[in-house]
Amino acid sequence: MKEIIDVMIPETAIQKRIDELAAEISIDYSGLTLTLICVLKGGVIFFADLSRKLKIDVEMDFIDVSSYDDGTESSGVVRIEKDLERPITGKHVLLVEDIIDTGKTLICLIRHLSAQRPESLKVCTLLDKPDRRIVDGIKPEYVGFTIADKFAIGYGLDYAQKYRQLPYIGVILETRD
């Protein structure tokens, strides 16, 4: 089986936008230590590239959640597969996501992390799909790109655990045998 993939956002545009986001975040958190939390697995490539471009002190931690299984639609059930290793009480926290669509996963993460009483909690996402939003009040502070309602792959985003390694954001146009 071979998929035909169309490039939605090229690698050069992604890197340029990450430079801009890193500059903005570095200004906003100047003089502070920022705890970056990567939402695994999809956010890891964006997280790594973003963190290397920040001009501030950072701490890092990881959280793994699942809501998609191997399909293209969220199951609606959010499970925390791996929780944080260190407490975030009193810390400035930036949750780094690959994509926000319905908002179900993000609202669960925000509630989970807020219960630990961080000093501040903001969200940075590479992709935002507001047309799919079903949870009110979800508005990330830092957005790489706002995209249409298409199933995105690449740059950390997957379909059935494939395509994460692509250096761009794409969409599968068709599948051929």
N, C-alpha and C positions, 0 to 999 in steps of 0.2 A: 504494500500500500504506500502510495506517495502523495503527500499533500502539496498543493500549490499555495504558496504564501505570498501575500502582498505586504510591502513595507508601509506601515502607517506613520511611524516616526523614525527617521534615520538616526544612526548612531551619533553623527555630528550634532544634531539638534538636541539629543539627550544630554550629551556632554556639556554643551553650551548652557542648557537650562540648569544642570546641576551646579555649574560654576556660579550662576546667578543666585540659586537657592542658598548655596553655601555662604556666599557673601552676605546675603540678607540675614541668615541665621547667626552668622558670626557677629554682625552688628547688634542684633537683638539680644544676644547673650554675652556681649562684651564684658569682661571682668568676672564672669561666672563660670562655674563648672557645669557642663550640661551632660545629663545622663541620656544617652541615645539608646532606645530600645528597638531592636529590629524584630519585625514580625516575620518569622520564618514560614516557609522557605522562600517564598516569592520576593521578599524584600531584601534579600541578602546582597544582591549585586548592586542595587541602588544604594543601600546602606553603606557598603564598602566604599563605593565611589564618592558618595556625599561626605562621609566621615573624614576621608583623606584630604578633602578640600577645605574643611573648617579651620578657622584661624583662632580657635579657642580651646580651652581644656575640655576634654570629654572623657566620660566613662562609658562603657558599653555593656549591654546585657541583651538577652535574647528571649523571646517568647514564641511558642509555636502553637498555632490554633488551626483547627480544621473545620471547614463547613462545606467544601465542594466535593470531597471524595475524588472520583476520577471523571466527573462530568463537567458540563458547561454551565450548570445551574446550581446555585447554592441549595444545600439540603435544608437550610433554615435552622439547623442545629449547630451551635458553635461549641466546640470542645477545646479545652486547653490541654494540649498534648505535652507541653513543656513550659513550666512557669519560670519566672525570674529567679536568678541565683542569689541576688543581693537585694536588701530592702531599699525602697525609694522614698521612704518617709523624709520629708523636708528637702527633697532634691528638686532641681529643675529638670523636667523630663520631656523629651521629644520622642514620640512614638513614630517610627519610620515604617510606612506601609508601601506596598507595591501598587495597590489599586483599591479604591473605594467605590463600590457600586450601590448595593441596597442599603448599606449602613448597618446591617445586623451584626456583622462581625465587629466592626469598629465600636458600636455602642456597648457591646459586651466587654470589649477590651478597656474602654474608657471607664466603665463602672468598676471593673476588676482592679485597675490601676489606681483609680481615685480612692478606693477603699483603703489604700495604703498611705494616704495623706501626703502626696508630694507637694512641694512648695508651689510648683506650677506643672501643668500638663498640657502640651500642645501636640498637634498632629502634622506630620509632613508626609505627603503621598506623591509618588511619581505620577500616577494617573488618577483622575477623578471622573466618574461617570454619573453626573447628577441626574440624568434622565431615568436612571434605574433606582433612585433613592426612594425607599419606603419608610425610612426612619426620619422623623422630623428633627431639625436642629443640628444635623451633621454638617459642619462646615470646617474643613481642615484649614489651619492657619497658613500652611505652605503647600502649594500645588505645583507640580511639574507641568502637567498638561491636562486640560479638560478634553475628554474624548466622547465620541458618539457611542451609542449602545451597540458595540460590536465586541465579540469575544477576543480580547487581546492576548498575544503570546510574545515570548521573547523578553530579553533583559530581566530575567528572573521569573516571569510569568509563564505558566505551563498549561498544557492540555494533557491530562493523564501522565503527568511527570515528564513530558517531553517539551523541548524547545526553550527551556530556561536559558541555555547557553547562547542563544542568538544575541548579537550585539545591538539589535534594534527592536522596536516594537512592531509587530506584524499582526495580520489576521489570516486565518486559513480561508482561502477562497473556495477550494474544492478538494476532494479526495479522489484519487484514481487508484485502481488496482494494478 
